[in-house]
C-alpha cells in the first residue's frame, strides 16, 4: 500500500486565499502535482460539489473537505495550515488545519479504513495540537502516520481523553448511536468519535455503529436492549432501524454529532425521562412515514398526506395499467363497441366455454374488471394511510371506511383526503387519553377504530358529503370544459410543477391531482395524466441530452449520471435529475421547469391522453395520440437541455473572466 500522504502534499503557513474553494483548489493542485490524480478540473469539481452540499468545518479550527472522483488514481491525504485561517462553516470560526481527502470512485476497503481513521484522529485534541506545533512537512507526515498506525506512537493519549469514572454507587448510563453520511468516509467516523469522546467526558458507557464505507463494529441486539437512549447522527436512513424499536432517541444531521455531541446525548437521555418522549417506532417504514411528535400541525398533516400518496400510488399504477390493457384488448376486438358491459360478458363466458365471445374480448373484460377494483380502491387507500400517518395503525380502519363513504357520496379524492384527516385526528386524540390498563389494551383494536369510524364516516355521510360532491363535480366539469388556451395554461402549470422539485412536494401535488382524477374515467382526466407523465420525464432526459451534446461542460461523474438519466427519464422517474439539481440548482431547476412546462402544454393542447398513471415511454401503446406523446416529450427535452447548456456556458465564461 503506497503512502497516503507525503511532504509535497502539505502546505504550511501560506496565504491560500479568502475562500474555502481557493484552499480546496490549491490542495487539489497538490494532489494532481504529486501524480495521484489525473485531472484537476474533474477533481476540483467533485470536491467543490461536495463542499456546497454541507459545510466541512468542525469545531476546533478544523476542516475536512473530501470527495470521491474518477480522476483520483489512489487514496490521498493533502493537508494545509493556512495563514490566515479560512472559514469552512464551523460555528466557532475559521479553520487553520485543513485535511483534504481524495478517494477513488471505487476505493478499496483497506484504503477507506485508513482514510476514515484519519478523520477520527482529528477529533483528538492532542493530535491537532501537535499538528499546529509542527515546523516542517516531514513532521506532519510523521504525526499522521503515527495516528494511522503506520509507525509506532511516541506516547499514549493523555489521561484527559480517557473515560470519566462513574459516581460511586451510581449505575453508568448506557448510550448507543448510529452515524452515517453520504460519502461514508469522513463525517460518519468523525461523528462516531465525537459522540464517543463526549460520552466518556460525561461518564456514560457508549457504543456506536458507524454505517460508513469502511464499515465498523455493528451493535448487538443485547447492547441495544441494555441502552438507556439512542442517538442517530445521520444524513441517510438508518439501516436496521427496527432493531431500536421502543427506545428513546434523538435524531439530527450527522454534522451535529461532530459539532454538538454532548448536547445530542443529553437530549436523548431527556427523552428517556419523559413519559411521552420520542420512541423509535416498530419499523423503518413507520419511522420514516408517520408524523413525529414535533413540528406544527400543518407539517404533520402534510407528512401524513404524503404518506397516503406513497401508499396509494401502487394501487393506482397496478389498477390503472391493467385497466388500460383491458381497454386496449376490448378496442382491438370491437373498435366501435362503445361502453363494454363487462359484467354481461363475464357472466356469459368463461375460459373453458367462451360461448361465442372472442377470447381477446373476454380477456379484456376480465382485465378491465381486475384493474377497476385496483383503481376503485385508490380513494379508500389514500384516506386509510393519511390516517395512518397521523395515528399509526389505529387510524387505518377508520380511514379506509371513511374514505369508502367519501366515494359513496361522490366526494372523490378530495373527500378521501378530508376523510383520512378526520379519521387520523380522531384516532390520534383518542390515543392521548390516560385510561385504566384494562381499557387501554382494548383501545387500538376495538374502541379507537369504532369511535374514529363513527366520527369521520358520520361527518362525511351526514354533513360534508354534499359540499364535497359539489366540489368534485365542479372540478370534473371544469376539466371537461377546457380546450384551447385554458388547456395550454393548465399544461404549462402542471409541467412547471413537475419540473420544480423533482419528486418533492410540489411535484407530488401535481401527480396526486392527475392520478386522483383517473378514478372519474373521463377524457379530460386522462389528458391531465398524460401531461403530468410527459412533463415528469423531461428533466432527467434534458440533463442526459445536455451531457451528450456538450460533454466538455460536465465532470466525469456528471457525464455518468447523464447516461443513467436516459433510462430514468424514459421510465418517468423525475428523480433522475436530482444529482444535477443538487450540484447546480440555480441553473438546473429553471431549465427543468421550462422544458417540463413546454412538454405539458403541448400534450394538453394536442389532447394526448393516458389511462395509465405511470410507466413513461413504455406505456405508449396505451396512450391516445402516441405521435404527439413523443413530440411533446422531445420538444420539452430539447428546450430543457438547450436552456441548461446556455446557463451553464454563461456561468463558465463568468468564472473564466473572474479568474
TIRO-456019 format. One line per field, with one value per residue (C-alpha): residue number from 1; x, y, z. Coordinates in steps of 0.2 Angstrom, whole numbers, plus 2048, in hexadecimal, padded with zeros to 3 digits. Layout:
nr	c(NUM:...) .
X	c(X:...) .
Y	c(Y:...) .
Z	c(Z:...) .
END
This chain:
nr	c(1:2:3:4:5:6:7:8:9:10:11:12:13:14:15:16:17:18:19:20:21:22:23:24:25:26:27:28:29:30:31:32:33:34:35:36:37:38:39:40:41:42:43:44:45:46:47:48:49:50:51:52:53:54:55:56:57:58:59:60:61:62:63:64:65:66:67:68:69:70:71:72:73:74:75:76:77:78:79:80:81:82:83:84:85:86:87:88:89:90:91:92:93:94:95:96:97:98:99:100:101:102:103:104:105:106:107:108:109:110:111:112:113:114:115:116:117:118:119:120:121:122:123:124:125:126:127:128:129:130:131:132:133:134:135:136:137:138:139:140:141:142:143:144:145:146:147:148:149:150:151:152:153:154:155:156:157:158:159:160:161:162:163:164:165:166:167:168:169:170:171:172:173:174:175:176:177:178:179:180:181:182:183:184:185:186:187:188:189:190:191:192:193:194:195:196:197:198:199:200:201:202:203:204:205:206:207:208:209:210:211:212:213:214:215:216:217:218:219:220:221:222:223:224:225:226:227:228:229:230:231:232:233:234:235:236:237:238:239:240:241:242:243:244:245:246:247:248:249:250:251:252:253:254:255:256:257:258:259:260:261:262:263:264:265:266:267:268:269:270:271:272:273:274:275:276:277:278:279:280:281:282:283:284:285:286:287:288:289:290:291:292:293:294:295:296:297:298:299:300:301:302:303:304:305:306:307:308:309:310:311:312:313:314:315:316:317:318:319:320:321:322:323:324:325:326:327:328:329:330:331:332:333:334:335:336:337:338:339:340:341:342:343:344:345:346:347:348:349:350:351:352:353:354:355:356:357:358:359:360:361:362:363:364:365:366:367:368:369:370:371:372:373:374:375:376:377:378:379:380:381:382:383:384:385:386:387:388:389:390:391:392:393:394:395:396:397:398:399:400:401:402:403:404:405:406:407:408:409:410:411:412:413:414:415:416:417:418:419:420:421:422:423:424:425:426:427:428:429:430:431:432:433:434:435:436:437:438:439:440:441:442:443:444:445:446:447:448:449:450:451:452:453:454:455:456:457:458:459:460:461:462:463:464:465:466:467:468:469:470:471:472:473:474:475:476:477:478:479:480:481:482:483:484:485:486:487:488:489:490:491:492:493:494:495:496:497:498:499:500:501:502:503:504:505:506:507:508:509:510:511:512:513:514:515:516:517:518:519:520:521:522:523:524:525:526:527:528:529:530:531:532:533:534:535:536:537:538:539:540:541:542:543:544:545:546:547:548:549:550:551:552:553:554:555:556:557:558:559:560:561:562:563:564:565:566:567:568:569:570:571:572:573:574:575:576:577:578:579:580:581:582:583:584:585:586:587:588:589:590:591:592:593:594:595:596:597:598:599:600:601:602:603:604:605:606:607:608:609:610:611:612:613:614:615:616:617:618:619:620:621:622:623:624:625:626:627:628:629:630:631:632:633:634:635:636:637:638:639:640:641:642:643:644:645:646:647:648:649:650:651:652:653:654:655:656:657:658:659) .
X	c(800:808:809:7F9:802:813:81C:818:805:807:806:80B:808:804:7F7:7EB:7DE:7CE:7C2:7C1:7C0:7D1:7D8:7D0:7D7:7E8:7E7:7E0:7EF:7FB:7F2:7F3:805:80A:804:7F6:7E7:7E6:7DB:7DA:7CA:7C1:7C8:7C5:7B3:7AF:7B7:7AE:79D:79F:7A4:794:789:78F:79C:7AB:7B1:7B0:7B4:7C6:7CC:7CB:7C4:7C4:7BE:7BD:7B6:7B7:7BC:7C0:7CF:7D7:7E4:7E7:7E0:7E9:7EA:7EF:7F1:7F1:7F5:7F0:7F5:7E9:7DC:7CD:7BB:7B4:7A3:7A7:79D:7AD:7B6:7C3:7CD:7E0:7E2:7DB:7DC:7D6:7D1:7D1:7CB:7C9:7B7:7B9:7C5:7C9:7C4:7D6:7DA:7C9:7CC:7DC:7D3:7C5:7D2:7DA:7C9:7C7:7D9:7D4:7C8:7D6:7DD:7EE:7F0:7EA:7F5:804:7FF:7FF:810:818:826:828:81E:829:823:811:813:81A:80C:7FF:807:808:7F5:7F1:7FC:808:817:819:811:81C:810:7FF:7F0:7F0:7E5:7D9:7D3:7CF:7BE:7B7:7B3:7A2:79C:79D:78E:786:783:78B:77E:780:77F:77F:780:780:789:789:78D:78B:79D:79F:7B2:7B4:7A5:79E:7AE:7B1:79F:7A2:7B1:7AA:79C:7A8:7B3:7A4:79C:7AD:7AE:79C:7A0:794:797:796:796:794:791:798:78F:79D:7A7:7B5:7A8:7AA:7A4:791:787:780:76E:774:77D:76E:762:76D:76E:766:764:769:771:76F:77C:777:776:76E:761:767:76A:761:757:74B:758:755:742:73C:74C:74C:756:75C:760:769:774:785:78F:786:78E:79F:79A:78F:791:78E:77E:777:77B:773:764:762:763:756:74A:74C:746:736:727:722:734:738:73A:741:732:730:737:741:732:728:736:738:726:71C:71B:727:723:72B:727:717:706:708:718:711:702:70D:718:709:702:712:711:700:706:715:70A:6FD:708:70B:6F8:6F6:705:700:6ED:6EF:6FB:6F1:6E1:6EA:6EF:6DD:6D7:6E3:6DE:6CC:6CF:6DA:6CB:6BD:6C3:6B2:6AB:6A9:6A7:6AA:69E:6AC:6A0:695:6A4:6AC:69B:698:6AA:6B8:6CA:6C3:6B3:6B4:6A2:6A6:6B0:6C1:6CF:6D7:6C6:6C4:6D6:6D3:6C4:6CC:6DB:6CF:6C7:6D7:6DE:6CE:6CF:6E1:6DD:6CC:6D6:6E1:6D6:6D3:6E6:6EB:6E0:6E5:6F8:6F5:6ED:6FC:708:6FF:6FB:704:6FB:6EC:6E8:6E8:6D6:6CD:6D6:6D2:6C0:6BE:6C6:6BA:6AC:6B4:6B3:6A1:69B:6A5:6B3:6C1:6D3:6D0:6C3:6D0:6DD:6D0:6CA:6DC:6E0:6D1:6D3:6E6:6E3:6D5:6E0:6EF:6E5:6DE:6EF:6F3:6E6:6ED:6E3:6E3:6ED:6DE:6D7:6E7:6EB:6DA:6DC:6E7:6DD:6CB:6C7:6D2:6CD:6BA:6BA:6C5:6BB:6AA:6B2:6BA:6AE:69F:6A5:6A9:698:68C:695:6A3:69D:693:6A0:6AE:6A4:6A0:6B3:6B8:6AA:6AF:6C1:6BD:6B1:6BF:6CC:6BF:6BC:6CE:6D4:6E0:6E9:6E2:6E9:6FA:6FB:6F6:704:711:70C:70D:71D:725:720:727:738:739:73F:741:737:735:724:720:723:719:70B:70A:70B:6FD:6F2:6F4:6F3:6E4:6DA:6DD:6CF:6C2:6C7:6C4:6CE:6D4:6DB:6E5:6EC:6F1:6FA:703:709:710:719:721:726:72D:738:740:74C:757:756:75B:76A:76F:76E:778:786:786:786:793:79D:7AC:7A0:79E:7A9:7AC:79F:792:795:792:782:77C:77E:773:766:761:759:753:74A:743:73B:733:73F:742:74E:75B:75F:762:775:776:769:773:783:77D:76B:76A:76D:765:754:750:755:74B:73C:73C:73E:731:725:727:724:714:70D:710:708:6F9:6F7:6F8:6EC:6F8:6F0:6F6:6EB:6FB:702:714:721:728:72C:728:716:715:70A:6FD:6FC:6F1:6FB:70B:714:711:716:727:727:723:730:73E:739:73A:74A:752:74C:753:764:767:762:76D:77C:77A:779:788:792:78F:794:7A4:7A9:7A6:7B1:7BF:7BD:7BE:7CE) .
Y	c(800:811:81F:829:839:840:851:858:856:862:875:87E:890:897:8A3:898:8A5:8AB:89D:88B:887:88F:884:874:879:87B:86A:862:869:861:850:852:858:849:83E:837:83E:83F:84F:85F:865:854:853:865:864:854:85C:86D:864:85A:86A:873:866:867:871:867:872:86B:872:875:87E:86E:86B:85B:85D:84D:844:835:838:82E:839:832:824:81F:825:835:841:853:85F:872:87D:88E:89F:8A7:89A:897:895:884:887:881:88A:88F:898:895:885:885:872:86C:85A:856:844:83E:82D:823:820:80D:80E:7FE:7FA:7FA:80C:812:80C:816:825:824:821:832:83A:833:838:84A:849:847:857:850:84C:85D:866:85D:861:874:873:869:873:869:85F:84F:852:852:842:83A:83F:839:829:826:82A:81E:810:810:813:811:81F:82A:82A:825:830:83B:837:845:83B:82C:827:830:825:822:82A:81E:813:819:80F:816:81B:811:81A:812:81C:81A:826:827:834:834:830:825:82A:839:83F:82E:82A:83B:83C:82A:830:841:838:82B:839:843:833:82F:841:840:82F:824:813:815:80A:811:808:813:80E:814:80F:806:7FE:7FD:7F3:7EF:7F1:7E0:7DF:7DD:7ED:7F6:7EE:7F3:805:814:81E:81E:82C:82D:839:835:83C:82C:820:815:803:7F7:804:7F8:7F1:800:7FF:807:80F:822:82B:83B:83D:84B:84E:845:856:859:84A:852:864:860:84E:851:85A:84C:83F:84A:84D:83A:837:844:83B:82C:835:83B:830:835:838:833:820:817:80F:7FD:7FE:809:80C:812:81D:825:828:82B:83D:83F:848:858:865:86F:867:86D:864:854:854:857:848:83D:843:83E:82D:82A:82F:823:814:819:819:806:804:811:80A:7F8:7FB:809:7FF:7EF:7F9:801:7F0:7EA:7F9:7F6:7E4:7E9:7F6:7EB:7DE:7EA:7FC:803:7FA:80A:806:7F3:7EA:7E0:7D9:7D1:7CB:7C2:7BB:7B3:7AC:7A4:79E:78C:792:7A2:7A0:7A9:7B8:7BC:7B7:7C8:7D0:7C4:7C7:7DA:7DA:7D0:7DC:7EA:7E3:7DF:7F0:7F9:7F1:7F7:809:809:806:816:822:816:812:824:828:819:81D:830:82A:81E:82C:836:828:819:808:80D:819:80D:805:816:81E:810:80F:822:823:816:821:830:826:821:833:839:842:83B:83D:84D:844:837:843:84B:83A:834:844:843:831:833:842:839:829:834:83D:82D:827:835:830:829:81A:80B:7FD:7F1:7FE:804:7F3:7F3:805:801:7F2:7F6:806:812:80B:80B:81D:824:81B:822:833:835:82A:833:844:83F:837:843:854:855:849:856:864:858:850:862:866:856:858:86A:865:857:863:870:863:85D:86F:873:875:881:88E:887:876:87D:887:878:86E:87C:87D:86A:868:876:86E:85D:865:86F:864:853:847:854:85A:866:858:84C:858:859:846:843:84F:845:833:838:83E:82D:825:830:827:837:83C:84C:843:838:847:84E:83E:83D:84F:84B:83B:844:853:848:83F:84F:855:845:843:855:853:843:84C:85B:850:847:857:861:854:860:86B:85C:852:83F:83B:847:83F:82E:834:83A:829:822:830:82A:81B:823:831:825:81B:82B:82C:83F:83C:838:84A:84C:84A:859:863:860:866:874:879:88B:885:873:878:886:87B:86C:877:87F:86F:866:875:874:861:863:870:867:857:860:86A:85A:850:842:837:829:81D:817:821:81C:813:821:81D:80B:80E:816:808:80D:81F:829:833:82A:835:845:83C:83A:84C:854:849:84E:860:862:858:863:874:86E:868:877:883:87A:87A:88D:890:885:88C:89E:899:891:8A1:8AC:8A1:8A2:8B5:8B6:8AC) .
Z	c(800:7FB:807:809:80C:808:80B:7F9:7FF:80D:80D:81D:823:811:80C:802:7FF:807:801:806:7F3:7F1:7FE:7F7:7E5:7EC:7F5:7E5:7DB:7E7:7E5:7D2:7D3:7DD:7CF:7DA:7CF:7BD:7BA:7C5:7BE:7C1:7D3:7D8:7D1:7DB:7EB:7E8:7E5:7F6:7FF:7F9:800:812:81B:81F:82D:83F:850:855:845:83A:829:81F:80D:804:7F5:7EA:7D8:7C8:7C6:7D6:7D3:7E5:7F6:7FC:80A:807:816:817:826:81E:825:827:82B:81F:823:81F:828:83A:848:851:843:836:833:834:832:822:81C:80A:807:7F5:7F2:7E2:7DD:7E0:7EF:7F7:809:810:80A:80F:821:822:81B:828:836:831:833:844:849:846:855:861:869:86B:859:852:85F:858:846:84B:853:844:83C:82C:820:825:837:831:827:836:841:835:832:845:846:838:841:833:83F:852:85D:867:876:87B:87B:88B:89A:895:886:890:897:8A6:8B5:8BA:8CB:8D9:8DB:8CB:8BC:8AC:89F:88F:87E:86D:85C:849:83E:82B:81D:80A:806:815:817:823:82C:830:83A:841:848:84F:858:85D:866:86E:875:87B:884:88C:893:89A:8A2:897:88F:87C:86D:85B:84A:83C:82C:821:812:81C:828:83A:849:848:858:85F:864:876:876:86E:87B:88A:884:88D:87D:86A:860:84D:845:833:822:81B:821:82F:829:835:83E:844:850:85B:85C:86C:871:875:868:861:84E:846:836:837:839:849:850:84D:852:861:867:879:876:86B:879:887:87B:879:88B:88E:882:88D:89C:894:895:884:87D:86B:868:859:850:84C:83A:82F:825:834:839:829:824:834:83B:84A:85A:854:847:844:840:82E:82C:834:829:81A:81E:821:810:808:811:80A:7F8:7F9:7FE:7F1:7E2:7E1:7E0:7D3:7C9:7C9:7C7:7BA:7AF:7B0:7AC:79D:796:798:78F:781:77F:77E:771:767:766:764:75F:75E:76E:779:78B:78E:79A:7A3:7AF:7A1:797:7A7:7AB:79A:797:79F:79A:798:78F:786:780:76F:778:770:77C:77B:780:78E:794:792:79D:7AA:7AB:7AA:7BA:7C3:7BF:7C4:7D6:7D8:7D2:7DC:7EC:7E9:7F3:802:802:802:810:81A:819:81C:82C:82F:82D:83B:847:841:840:84A:83C:82E:830:833:825:819:81E:81E:80D:806:80C:803:7F3:7F6:7F8:7E9:7F2:7E8:7EC:7F5:800:803:809:815:81B:81F:828:833:837:83B:846:850:852:857:864:86B:86D:879:886:897:89A:8A6:89F:89C:890:889:882:878:871:861:85C:860:868:85D:84D:852:858:84A:83D:844:845:834:82A:833:82F:81C:81A:823:823:816:808:7FE:7FE:7FA:7EC:7E5:7E5:7DD:7CF:7CC:7CA:7BE:7B4:7B3:7AD:7A0:79A:797:785:77C:787:797:794:78F:79F:7AA:7A1:7A3:7B6:7B9:7AF:7B9:7C9:7C3:7BF:7CE:7DC:7D3:7DE:7EC:7F3:7E5:7D8:7E3:7E4:7D1:7D0:7DD:7D4:7C4:7CB:7D6:7C7:7BE:7C9:7C0:7AF:7A5:795:79E:7AD:7A2:798:7A9:7AD:79D:79F:7B0:7AA:79B:7A6:7B3:7A6:7A0:7AD:7AE:79B:799:7A4:79B:78A:791:796:785:77B:785:78F:792:79D:7A9:7B5:7B3:7C1:7B9:7A8:7B0:7B9:7A8:7A1:7AF:7AD:79B:7A3:7B2:7A8:79B:7AA:7B1:7C0:7C2:7D0:7C3:7C2:7D4:7D4:7C8:7D1:7E2:7DA:7D0:7D5:7CF:7BD:7BD:7C5:7B9:7AA:7B0:7B4:7A2:799:7A4:7A1:78F:78E:799:78E:77E:785:78C:77C:771:77C:780:78D:798:7A1:7AB:7B9:7B7:7AB:7A1:78F:792:792:781:77A:787:784:778:76B:76D:760:76A:77A:772:76A:77B:784:777:776:789:78A:77D:785:796:790:785:793:7A0:794:791:7A4:7A8:799:7A0:7B1:7AB:7A1:7B0:7BB:7AD:7AC:7BF:7C0) .
END
